[in-house]
Amino acid sequence: MKAADDLRKPPAIEPITAAFEPAVLALNNEHAAELSLLDAGRLSHLLAQCFAAFRIGDLDAFMIGFDQDAPYDSPNFLWFRERYPRFAYVDRIAVASFARGRGHARQLYEHFFEKAQQAGHTVVTAEVNSDPPNPASDAFHAALGFEVVGEAEIYGGERRVRYFAKDLTA
């Protein structure tokens, strides 16, 4: 019976270690339109500066997030930093095509919410592309309790985003 229970149990959420960086980089760059392209050096830099970096399985999915103290130059992160004195920010999340529909993104967000609360954060932030549109991500964030708190054009108008925040005290 134990073996059957193990098969139904979702894979554990683990930290992203150096051994997983090549797989994270590949999955990130498969989703560069939504996340932005990275090279190995930039990924290593982000991981060294982040508040949290998690993966599921060998690389079914991953998430990288920062808090307000990170020396991060993303225009989206800086938008939140100008408006929130303290926050945890989901910078990027991706789920491999073979692992979609298993609830991995929700698991990663819930794990991030817990880590943020443990660190004393009361708000989690994220952004979603509005041009190009990403209606599935909009709906996903709304279902998790995020609310739209702003919009911006970034990268010289190349991309338009909607900013979301979730109050962890609600």
N, C-alpha and C positions, 0 to 999 in steps of 0.2 A: 504494500500500500504506500509506503514511503516514497518509492520511485515515482509513482503516479502523481503524488502531491508535489514532488520536485519539478515535474514537467509542467504543472499548471502555475507554479510559482514564477512571478516575473523575475527577469534577471536583476541582479543587484545593481544599485547605483554606486559607482566607484569613482575615486578621483582620476583625473587625467594625469598620467605619469609620462615621463619622457619616452618610454617604449611605445606609447599610443600616439605620439605627435604625428608621425607620418600618416596614420589612418585618419586622424582628426583633420589634418591638412587636406587630404584627398576628399573627404566628405564635405568639408567647408567649401572647397573650390567647385564641387559638383553643384553647389547652391550659391555660387558667387553672385548671381542676379539678385538674390534676396539678402545675402550676408556681406558681400564684398570679398574680392579675391585677396588671398594672403599668400605670402611666401614663407618658407620654413623659419627664417629669422624673425619675421614679424609675429608669427604664431608663438614662437618661444618667448618673445618679449611680452606679448599679451598674457601668456600663462604665468609669467613671472610677476606681473603686476595685478592680476585679477583677485577678486574677492572669493570667487568660487569657480571651479572647473570640474565638471562631472561627465561621466560617460555611462552608458548602459551596454553590457556585454562586451564583446571584442571590439565592436563599434557599431552597435545598432543605432545609437544616437549620442549626441553630446550637447552640452550647454556650457557657455562661458559667461560670467557676470562680474561686474565691478561694483564698488561702492564709491561714495562721494570723494574719498581720499585718494583714489587711483590717479596716477599721472598719465591719463589717457587723453588722446587728442581727437577722438571721434566727434564730429559735429553733433551727433545725437546725444552722446554722453554729456557734452558741454552744455547743450540746451537744458538738460535736467539739472546740471550742476548750478546753472544760473537761477533756477527756480526753486530748488529743494535743498535745504541745508544738510539733510541727511537722507540717504536713499540707497537702495540696492538696485542695480540696473542689469537687466538681461541684455547682453550685447549680441549674442548669437546662439542659436539652437538649430540643430539639423537632425533629421531622422533619415536613415538609409532607406532607399526605396523598398528593399526586401522586408523591412521592419515596420512599415507604416500600418496603421490601424490596430496597433497593439497597446496603445495608451502611453507610449514612451514619452512623448512631449509633455503630457499631463503629469506623469511621474516626476520628470525632471523639474517642472515648475513647482510642484508641491514640495519637492525636496529643497529647492531654492527658497521658497517661502519659509520653510522651517529654519533653514540656516540664517536667513535674514532676520527672522524674529529672535533667534538665539543671540544674534549680534546686537540686538536692540533697535533694529530698523522697524519703522512703522509703515513704510511705503516701498513698493517694488515698482519699477518703471521698465518700459520697453517701447520700441517703436515698430511700426508696420508700414511697409511701402503702400502709398496710395497711388503712385504713378511710377512704375507699373503697379496696377492694383493687385491686392492679395486678399480677396474676400474670405477665403478659408481661414487665414490667420486673424482677420478682424473678428470673425465669428468665434474662433477658438479663444481669443483673449477676452471677449465679452462673456463667454461662458465661464471663464475663470474669475470673473468679477472685476476686470479692468475697465476703466472708463477713459474716454478720449479727453486729454487735457491740453492738446495743442496740435499745430501742424507747422510744417516748414518745407521750404525747398532747400535742398543741399546739393553740393558738388556743382555749383553754378547753374542750378535749375535742372540738372540731369535727372534728379530723383526728387520725388515729393513723398513726404512721410507724415504719418499720424502718430502722435505721442500718446502713450497710455500710462496710467498709474493705477495701482491697486492698493487700497488702504488695508493694511494687515490688522488694524484694530477693529475693523467692522465685523 
